Structures are given as structure tokens and as C-alpha cells.
Amino acid sequence: HGPLAVALKETAEMVFSKMPNVAAFSLEYGDNANEYACAFQEAIEAFDAGCVILVDIMGGTPCNQLLIYAKNNGLKLNV
């Protein structure tokens, strides 16, 4: 759904400086949803202390992929 999530993270870092354990993923037209899911799964698993993930809209593919991952892995989300 475009670069909104990544842009929001970059904007926040301009205001608050670099933020550890924050990941943002965007799904562009034509991107493979499975590859997208694998990329954010790797990021989630790399954050030992937890992480914040920004997605552009509730119900969109990025959000849905995150919810599926969370459900399958017993993660608690604060939405």
C-alpha cells in the first residue's frame, strides 16, 4: 500500500532520533505477500525485547499478514 509506513517511521526518527526495535514495512503494488511476510517475520524474531511495527491501514494485506503471524505464534498485539 505504498511507502506510508516507512515514511512515518522516518519522520518519527527525524523528531525523536533513531529508534531501536522499530520496524516499518510497506507493500508496493506487485510485491509478493509471502516474501513480505517473511521479511517482517525475520525482523520480529530479531528483536529480543519486542518491537513496534507500523502498518498503513487496518485490514490491509500488511496488517492481515501481521495478525496471521501473531496468531500462529502466540504473540500479543496492542492494536
N, C-alpha and C positions, 0 to 999 in steps of 0.2 A: 504493500500500500504506500509505496514511496518512502522517502527518506525522513519522514517526520520524527520517528522515534530517535534516530541517530542525531538529528538536528536538535531535538530537545535536550539530549544528553550533552551535546557540545555547548549549547547555550548555558546550561546549568554549570558546566565546568568553567565557562568564562566568568561567571558570577562567583562561584564558590571554590574554584580551583579544581585540580584533578581529584576525582572521586574513586577511591578503590572499591572494589566489589560492586560496581555498577556496570551493567551491560545493556546495550540497546541494539535491537535488531529490526531491520526493515525488510519487507518482502516486496521486491520490484516485480512488475509485470513480466511474466515469462520465467521467473525463478521457480526452481523445483522445491515444493513444500517439504519433501523428505530431506533434502540437503539442508534447507533452512532449519528444520527441527534438529538435525544432527549438530549443526553449528551451535545453536543455543544450548543444547544438552551438554556439549563439551564445556561451554562457559559456565553453566550452572555447577557442573561437577568439579570445576577448577576452583570454585570459591568455597573454601572450607568453612568460613564463618557466615555463609549465607550471601545473598546478593539481592539487588533490586533490578528488575527487568522492566523496561518501558516498552509498551506496545501502543500502536496508534489508535485503535478503536476496539471496544469490547465486541466480541462476536466475529471479528475478522480472523483470517487464517493465522496470523501470528499469535493472537490471543488464544485461539482454539488449540493450536499446537502446544502452547504452554500449559493450558488446562489439562490436555490429554497426558502430557508428560507428568505433571504434578499428580494427577490421579493414579497413574500407573506406578509412580514411585513413592507414593505416600507423603508427598510434600504438602505442607500447609501454606496456603497463599493468603495474603492480605490484599484483597482487591478493592 
